[in-house]
Amino acid sequence: MSHTYMFEGDAIETLNRYSRYFALNILGNTPRNEMLISEGNHPDFFYLETQETSIKKEAVEDLVRRMNRKPTESEYKVYVIEAFEKLTPQAENSVLKFLEDPPEKTIAILLTIDKSSILPTIHSRAQHIHIKGERDDRIKTLEGLNEAELNTVDVLALNAQHVKELGSSFSELRQAAMGFSAKWLGNHPLVLIEIKPMLDLGQNRRDHALLLQMIDGYVRQCMHELLELENFRPFGGEVNKTTAGQRLERLSRMLEEVQTANRLLQSNVHPMLVFESMVICSKG
């Protein structure tokens, strides 16, 4: 077993549930262990979470003290840190030191819905497991969205917490992504002009990455419909007109350019240059 796992996904409630199940199987899948974990009373299991905006160094130091004790009920000790992206730089460095030289038979499970802000040195020490959020977990906190928007969030497995934080801005971003995608697919002569107002709707690179995710979903739905497949419809019937006249080779090239754009965005290339390059390079 790895000493560190990073569970990444789009719904923290789903990650919470899977992490507890994973911990139960490490500690021993018995009714007693299940009860102790669910009640938060298992001496070899510690779940660190907070309702605050950050997890501070003091909380991590308390965790480290607990994990340095020998196991009493099981062969292993397991700790979970929920919303790892909330750690302050000082807390993250404390965890890093602990991960570099963990006690024997101690397993860390780090949960995150935004891995982009986590130190690369922590990523390199963890075994990554992506877990798609379950539908109920994703949509139960998004009561303000209409059915079409909820469908987009669900099918594309968008980060529910991010969508929630965006509020009404998500609807604007979704409409902008759809409008841009339709013009891009239709070789509209003014498609490049659409980029700046679309990017201005986003506040940061995370929002711009969300736009790329929706653009990717729009183009991918067109490809599925061209192949007469009905199992991928994040935008329902809102892209039917765009499919006419498309060729698989061009759609594949566009999806490749979206992937390249994602890598460039993660490498801190200016978003305007990223999106312009995506459109221009897709023409060959």
Secondary structure by P-SEA (a helix, b strand, c coil): cccbbbbbcccaaaaaaaaaaaaaaaacccaaaaaaaaacccccbbbbbcccccccaaaaaaaaaaaacccccccbbbbbbcccccccaaaaaaaaaaaacccccbbbbbbbcccccccaaaaaacbbbbbcccccccccccccccaaaaaaaacccccaaaaaaacaaaaaaaaaaaaaaaaaaacccccccccaaaaaacccaaaaaaaaaaaaaaaaaaaaaaaccccccccccccccccccccaaaaaaaaaaaaaaaaaaaacccaaaaaaaaaaaaac
